[in-house]
Amino acid sequence: MTFEQIVEQITALLTFNVINVSDQPVTLGDILFIPLLIIIGLLLSKWLIKLISKRLRKKKTDPNVIHLIERILFVIAIAVIIISILDFMNVPIAAFAFLSGAIAIGFGFGAQNIINNFISGWILMWERPIRIGDFLEVEDTKGLVEEINTRSTRIKRIDGVHLLIPNSKLLENTVVNWTLVDQFVRCSVSVGVAYGSPAKKVAELIMQATTEQPEALTEPKPLVTFDDFGDNSLMFQVTFWISSRAETGLRVAKSNVRFRLEELFEQNDIVVAFPQRDIHIDGSLQLVKSERKAD
């Protein structure tokens, strides 16, 4: 068998008509060439999206905007690949109108949750009520947003565990976004001192312990209040603001104020109160001696 005969047989095999779609023949070569077109299209799309994202990052564009642009470009790339394949096969798009409608209806009934999360993901990326880097509190979970995908959002909890939350849950339930507008968080530290302590001096020491902390903001200014005459102590509270993206910063700031308070109170002979109870015995104790009767 000559080389020309082999080429003729391969050509005849590739041009073999497998199916007709809207009076347009679809050959075996077209079907075998489709995977190659898909692979080339996806690789090219991925390269272009990476190139655009890299240039946007060099311009210090908001990561949330970059993430949204990447998703939009990916959807456009998929649409272009599908249209290009149909055009290569000489198949009109109108031929799939009825079939695609039926598939869409069946897929919609069978994958309501997936579609709901998909649409919710686009809403999150477009409206941006939750952004990459925000610190969220969802039910009993607190963590930092690392990635917003089309189906779920990835959050890194304060204990280091990664958590995937469906996008629809973030839209339908109450979510506390600590950093939605800014990174300012209010802290408060309460302390009780023993009765007899100089109240004004205690307030001055509490203010000193707070303002000495570098993380405490000068505006708004820290505020010390004499809250109440407690059962066992004079109750004071200081409120101040810090700039923090996570709960850890809040806890560390409170801890630093308490450490400094303990030092200042010890230097000025201020006693931190603790529960005390006085017991009063009212009454008389009588000892009754019984005499044994002699038999």
Secondary structure as UniProt FT lines:
FT   HELIX           3..14
FT   STRAND          17..21
FT   TURN            22..23
FT   STRAND          24..27
FT   HELIX           28..58
FT   TURN            59..60
FT   HELIX           63..88
FT   TURN            89..90
FT   HELIX           93..96
FT   HELIX           97..110
FT   HELIX           112..127
FT   TURN            132..133
FT   STRAND          135..138
FT   TURN            139..140
FT   STRAND          141..148
FT   STRAND          152..157
FT   TURN            158..159
FT   STRAND          162..166
FT   HELIX           167..172
FT   STRAND          175..177
FT   TURN            178..179
FT   STRAND          184..193
FT   TURN            195..196
FT   HELIX           199..211
FT   TURN            214..215
FT   STRAND          223..229
FT   STRAND          234..243
FT   HELIX           247..267
FT   TURN            268..269
//
